[in-house]
Amino acid sequence: MNTILHLLRSRTVLFALLLAVLSVVQGYVALLPISPVEQMYVGCALAVCITVLRIVTTQPVTAK
């Protein structure tokens, strides 16, 4: 239980959970009717967000 609480304090883990929820919603509702080119831009933006989150990470999850 303690590990789960540590994980929920991580911005990277919270971002990953948000992506998972949005992926499920997109699969069932087709929330974003976007073309393959737009999907490419979304993928690139997600990669940038993940990289930025990794750069600002200063401590391990267990230290939070």
C-alpha positions as CSV (number, residue, x, y, z in Angstrom):
1,M,0.0,0.0,0.0
2,N,2.8,2.3,0.8
3,T,4.4,1.8,-2.6
4,I,1.1,2.7,-4.3
5,L,1.0,6.0,-2.4
6,H,4.6,6.7,-3.5
7,L,3.7,6.0,-7.1
8,L,0.7,8.3,-7.0
9,R,2.9,11.2,-6.0
10,S,5.0,10.8,-9.2
11,R,4.0,13.2,-12.0
12,T,5.3,10.7,-14.5
13,V,3.1,7.9,-13.2
14,L,0.1,10.2,-13.0
15,F,0.7,11.2,-16.6
16,A,0.9,7.6,-17.6
17,L,-2.4,6.9,-15.8
18,L,-4.0,9.8,-17.6
19,L,-2.8,8.5,-20.9
20,A,-4.2,5.1,-20.2
21,V,-7.6,6.5,-19.3
22,L,-7.7,8.7,-22.4
23,S,-6.7,5.7,-24.5
24,V,-9.6,3.6,-23.2
25,V,-12.1,6.5,-23.7
26,Q,-10.8,7.1,-27.2
27,G,-11.2,3.4,-28.0
28,Y,-14.8,3.3,-26.8
29,V,-16.1,6.8,-27.7
30,A,-13.9,7.8,-30.6
31,L,-13.5,11.1,-28.8
32,L,-10.9,12.5,-31.1
33,P,-11.6,11.9,-34.8
34,I,-8.1,12.6,-36.0
35,S,-6.1,11.7,-39.1
36,P,-2.9,9.6,-39.1
37,V,-0.8,12.7,-39.5
38,E,-2.5,14.3,-36.5
39,Q,-1.9,11.1,-34.6
40,M,1.8,11.4,-35.4
41,Y,1.8,14.9,-33.9
42,V,0.0,13.7,-30.8
43,G,2.6,10.9,-30.4
44,C,5.5,13.4,-30.7
45,A,3.9,15.7,-28.2
46,L,3.5,12.8,-25.7
47,A,7.1,11.8,-26.2
48,V,8.2,15.4,-25.4
49,C,6.0,15.4,-22.3
50,I,7.5,12.2,-21.1
51,T,11.0,13.4,-21.7
52,V,10.3,16.7,-19.9
53,L,8.9,14.8,-16.9
54,R,12.0,12.6,-16.8
55,I,14.2,15.6,-16.9
56,V,12.4,17.3,-14.0
57,T,12.5,14.1,-11.9
58,T,15.0,14.6,-9.1
59,Q,14.4,11.7,-6.8
60,P,13.3,8.1,-6.9
61,V,9.6,7.2,-6.3
62,T,10.3,5.6,-3.0
63,A,11.7,8.9,-1.6
64,K,8.5,10.8,-2.1
